Amino acid sequence: MSNSRTIRRAKAGTTESAWVRFTLIGLALAFMFLFLVLPLAAVATEALRKGAGAYLEALKEPDAWSAIRLTLITAAIAVPMNLVFGVAAAWAIAKFEFRGKALLTTLVDLPFAVSPVVAGLIYVLVFGAQGWFGPWLAAHDIKIIFAVPGIVLATIFVTFPFIARELIPLMQAQGTDEEQAAIVLGATGWQTFRRVTLPNIKWGLLYGVILCNARAMGEFGAVSVVSGHIRGQTNTMPLHVEVLYNEYQSVAAFAVASLLAILALVTLVIKSVIEWRHEREMKALADLPPERPVAS
Amino acid sequence: MSGALSSALPASAAPSARAGRPGVSRRVLPGFHLTLGFSLFYLCLIVLIPLSALVFKTSALSWEQFWAAVTAPRVMASYRLTFGASLIAALVNLVFGLLVAWVLVRYKFPGKRIVDALVDLPFALPTAVAGISLTALLAGNGWVGQYLEPMGIKLAFTPAGVVIALIFIGLPFVVRTVQPVLEDTEKELEEAATSLGATRLQTFTKVILPSIMPALLTGFAMAFARAIGEYGSVIFIAGNMPMISEITPLIIIGKLEQYDFAGATAVALVMLVISFAMLLVINALQAWQRRRGASA
């Protein structure tokens, strides 16, 4: 927006003396180091405390494997479900005007505000033995609570808003002109979405998906309420970490935790790459000669 | 409750109504009924019906039973801890979040991009992992705990540990809400203040701070709301002693494990109402921020 000349001119009156700058940077970095870097380092050290052999041994354990499998299955169901919802909700909210839109947008955010423990509890109240459908489910021998379906449902609830809230502002900012042009030129709705909308939102979509996935794989509170903690059957990775930790199997607990920490770091790397790409694209657009859009 | 929700509607509806263009014919694009219908169906199925179960199940209690359940001394002690610790943690994040955002936006230093990416770690790292690694750090034999304990400072397994975990969880909120606003502030205003004779500190408190205040408060409210519901990271570090270091979500879990569904539901309803209230506060703050942005 402002070119480099303005920035240089402005600098004189709008920055702090060197020692204030260094103190502030030092304080901020110290805070980040204490609260973010040290915990990460602690996970790695505790996991490798008894050497690489013990670390790998802990990961080879069958219960650890079944926890990893359950976590992957849960994310593989929850993320696509919320992806479809996110795109549909963003299309309706961003491309159309209707009454109650603001209320709907607020309700989409609601699961973020609800405590994970309450999120788990509400499914127990609906599907549990004491719940609304409890007797019916028991009569038909269907298990939802203390079984995999409950874990998936609770995960869907806590990751519900991620993709929608990433897409809504993005699609609102892009408006409807391009889609309207495509429709007028004879494209079907699906073609318009795939060829016009999707390329415009792909980075936002990916961003939402990886954040949703990270939370889906890492959710603890909600899943803990509905899981029943049956080892090898209904323990996801975070729950398995808790079980091991409470049994004083510190190395094993931190070994499984280290996998989740790696997942978190990979998520952060992908997220940063997306942000940098987006930044570059924005810059490239801004650097276009101003007459070009007009001339076309 | 629905009354409270709809009363917030005008506040959040105002900006989006202004952004929309009523002149444009609204139904050129296809898929409105399909996407809105599916979104509402999915929202009801996953969020609204299960949440309503909480309200219906609580209404089975008489008012005296409900009041007794939510005001028992042990429950009251948990409210005090949950709200007190969340407030302290959100205040710490307010100060340090502003500091980190300021340093990231205004200064150049090596490794800045990595620091920027690392801010989101608490969003990506599963809470159980954060919980056990913070506990490992602060326990008597941990990297940090071994230096603090001889000085008589005990953090792990005390209410202070709860605050530490909640600071970690809420860290990104203030940074990520303040950062974009700080990037958009106009340096010309600061130049004007400086040339009119203001000191740097005066410029900060009288010019910069008011312009980022809505974002700052939004981030604070989000960090506070998240901290109130937090479960995974806290239970490992808190020690979970009744009346001393037991958070409200843990009270719900405890009641569930004793098959006291009515009690668990009653306390969960209190938490849900507080979540709603926080959501409305955050919406109002964001509307204020958008108005501020529009008038600038």
HADDOCK unambig.tbl for C-alpha pairs under 7 A between the chains (distance, minus, plus):
assign (segid A and resid 10 and name CA) (segid B and resid 187 and name CA) 6.79 0.50 0.50
assign (segid A and resid 10 and name CA) (segid B and resid 191 and name CA) 6.52 0.50 0.50
assign (segid A and resid 13 and name CA) (segid B and resid 191 and name CA) 5.51 0.50 0.50
assign (segid A and resid 13 and name CA) (segid B and resid 194 and name CA) 5.93 0.50 0.50
assign (segid A and resid 14 and name CA) (segid B and resid 187 and name CA) 6.94 0.50 0.50
assign (segid A and resid 14 and name CA) (segid B and resid 190 and name CA) 6.01 0.50 0.50
assign (segid A and resid 14 and name CA) (segid B and resid 191 and name CA) 6.15 0.50 0.50
assign (segid A and resid 24 and name CA) (segid B and resid 103 and name CA) 6.88 0.50 0.50
assign (segid A and resid 25 and name CA) (segid B and resid 103 and name CA) 5.88 0.50 0.50
assign (segid A and resid 28 and name CA) (segid B and resid 99 and name CA) 6.18 0.50 0.50
assign (segid A and resid 28 and name CA) (segid B and resid 100 and name CA) 5.22 0.50 0.50
assign (segid A and resid 35 and name CA) (segid B and resid 168 and name CA) 6.16 0.50 0.50
assign (segid A and resid 39 and name CA) (segid B and resid 130 and name CA) 6.97 0.50 0.50
assign (segid A and resid 39 and name CA) (segid B and resid 133 and name CA) 5.31 0.50 0.50
assign (segid A and resid 39 and name CA) (segid B and resid 134 and name CA) 5.81 0.50 0.50
assign (segid A and resid 42 and name CA) (segid B and resid 133 and name CA) 5.90 0.50 0.50
assign (segid A and resid 42 and name CA) (segid B and resid 137 and name CA) 6.79 0.50 0.50
assign (segid A and resid 43 and name CA) (segid B and resid 133 and name CA) 5.73 0.50 0.50
assign (segid A and resid 85 and name CA) (segid B and resid 39 and name CA) 6.02 0.50 0.50
assign (segid A and resid 88 and name CA) (segid B and resid 35 and name CA) 4.67 0.50 0.50
assign (segid A and resid 88 and name CA) (segid B and resid 36 and name CA) 7.00 0.50 0.50
assign (segid A and resid 88 and name CA) (segid B and resid 39 and name CA) 6.28 0.50 0.50
assign (segid A and resid 89 and name CA) (segid B and resid 35 and name CA) 6.27 0.50 0.50
assign (segid A and resid 89 and name CA) (segid B and resid 36 and name CA) 6.39 0.50 0.50
assign (segid A and resid 89 and name CA) (segid B and resid 39 and name CA) 5.29 0.50 0.50
assign (segid A and resid 91 and name CA) (segid B and resid 35 and name CA) 6.79 0.50 0.50
assign (segid A and resid 92 and name CA) (segid B and resid 32 and name CA) 5.64 0.50 0.50
assign (segid A and resid 92 and name CA) (segid B and resid 35 and name CA) 5.68 0.50 0.50
assign (segid A and resid 92 and name CA) (segid B and resid 36 and name CA) 5.33 0.50 0.50
assign (segid A and resid 96 and name CA) (segid B and resid 26 and name CA) 6.20 0.50 0.50
assign (segid A and resid 97 and name CA) (segid B and resid 26 and name CA) 6.94 0.50 0.50
assign (segid A and resid 102 and name CA) (segid B and resid 9 and name CA) 6.45 0.50 0.50
assign (segid A and resid 102 and name CA) (segid B and resid 12 and name CA) 6.20 0.50 0.50
assign (segid A and resid 102 and name CA) (segid B and resid 13 and name CA) 5.29 0.50 0.50
assign (segid A and resid 103 and name CA) (segid B and resid 9 and name CA) 6.21 0.50 0.50
assign (segid A and resid 113 and name CA) (segid B and resid 225 and name CA) 6.69 0.50 0.50
assign (segid A and resid 113 and name CA) (segid B and resid 226 and name CA) 6.91 0.50 0.50
assign (segid A and resid 113 and name CA) (segid B and resid 275 and name CA) 5.34 0.50 0.50
assign (segid A and resid 113 and name CA) (segid B and resid 279 and name CA) 6.35 0.50 0.50
assign (segid A and resid 114 and name CA) (segid B and resid 229 and name CA) 6.78 0.50 0.50
assign (segid A and resid 114 and name CA) (segid B and resid 272 and name CA) 6.28 0.50 0.50
assign (segid A and resid 114 and name CA) (segid B and resid 275 and name CA) 5.74 0.50 0.50
assign (segid A and resid 115 and name CA) (segid B and resid 229 and name CA) 3.98 0.50 0.50
assign (segid A and resid 115 and name CA) (segid B and resid 230 and name CA) 6.42 0.50 0.50
assign (segid A and resid 116 and name CA) (segid B and resid 229 and name CA) 6.68 0.50 0.50
assign (segid A and resid 117 and name CA) (segid B and resid 249 and name CA) 6.01 0.50 0.50
assign (segid A and resid 118 and name CA) (segid B and resid 268 and name CA) 5.82 0.50 0.50
assign (segid A and resid 122 and name CA) (segid B and resid 50 and name CA) 5.33 0.50 0.50
assign (segid A and resid 122 and name CA) (segid B and resid 51 and name CA) 5.95 0.50 0.50
assign (segid A and resid 122 and name CA) (segid B and resid 53 and name CA) 6.49 0.50 0.50
assign (segid A and resid 122 and name CA) (segid B and resid 54 and name CA) 6.00 0.50 0.50
assign (segid A and resid 123 and name CA) (segid B and resid 50 and name CA) 6.11 0.50 0.50
assign (segid A and resid 125 and name CA) (segid B and resid 53 and name CA) 6.31 0.50 0.50
assign (segid A and resid 125 and name CA) (segid B and resid 54 and name CA) 6.99 0.50 0.50
assign (segid A and resid 126 and name CA) (segid B and resid 50 and name CA) 6.27 0.50 0.50
assign (segid A and resid 126 and name CA) (segid B and resid 53 and name CA) 6.42 0.50 0.50
assign (segid A and resid 157 and name CA) (segid B and resid 46 and name CA) 6.23 0.50 0.50
assign (segid A and resid 157 and name CA) (segid B and resid 47 and name CA) 6.70 0.50 0.50
assign (segid A and resid 180 and name CA) (segid B and resid 28 and name CA) 6.52 0.50 0.50
assign (segid A and resid 180 and name CA) (segid B and resid 29 and name CA) 6.29 0.50 0.50
assign (segid A and resid 189 and name CA) (segid B and resid 30 and name CA) 5.74 0.50 0.50
assign (segid A and resid 214 and name CA) (segid B and resid 124 and name CA) 5.75 0.50 0.50
assign (segid A and resid 215 and name CA) (segid B and resid 124 and name CA) 6.73 0.50 0.50
assign (segid A and resid 218 and name CA) (segid B and resid 126 and name CA) 4.29 0.50 0.50
assign (segid A and resid 219 and name CA) (segid B and resid 126 and name CA) 6.37 0.50 0.50
assign (segid A and resid 220 and name CA) (segid B and resid 127 and name CA) 6.80 0.50 0.50
assign (segid A and resid 220 and name CA) (segid B and resid 128 and name CA) 6.49 0.50 0.50
assign (segid A and resid 220 and name CA) (segid B and resid 232 and name CA) 5.78 0.50 0.50
assign (segid A and resid 221 and name CA) (segid B and resid 231 and name CA) 5.84 0.50 0.50
assign (segid A and resid 221 and name CA) (segid B and resid 232 and name CA) 5.57 0.50 0.50
assign (segid A and resid 238 and name CA) (segid B and resid 128 and name CA) 5.99 0.50 0.50
assign (segid A and resid 257 and name CA) (segid B and resid 129 and name CA) 5.56 0.50 0.50
assign (segid A and resid 260 and name CA) (segid B and resid 126 and name CA) 6.83 0.50 0.50
assign (segid A and resid 261 and name CA) (segid B and resid 125 and name CA) 6.00 0.50 0.50
assign (segid A and resid 264 and name CA) (segid B and resid 121 and name CA) 6.96 0.50 0.50
assign (segid A and resid 264 and name CA) (segid B and resid 124 and name CA) 4.78 0.50 0.50
assign (segid A and resid 264 and name CA) (segid B and resid 125 and name CA) 5.02 0.50 0.50
assign (segid A and resid 267 and name CA) (segid B and resid 124 and name CA) 6.78 0.50 0.50
assign (segid A and resid 268 and name CA) (segid B and resid 117 and name CA) 6.39 0.50 0.50
assign (segid A and resid 272 and name CA) (segid B and resid 117 and name CA) 6.15 0.50 0.50
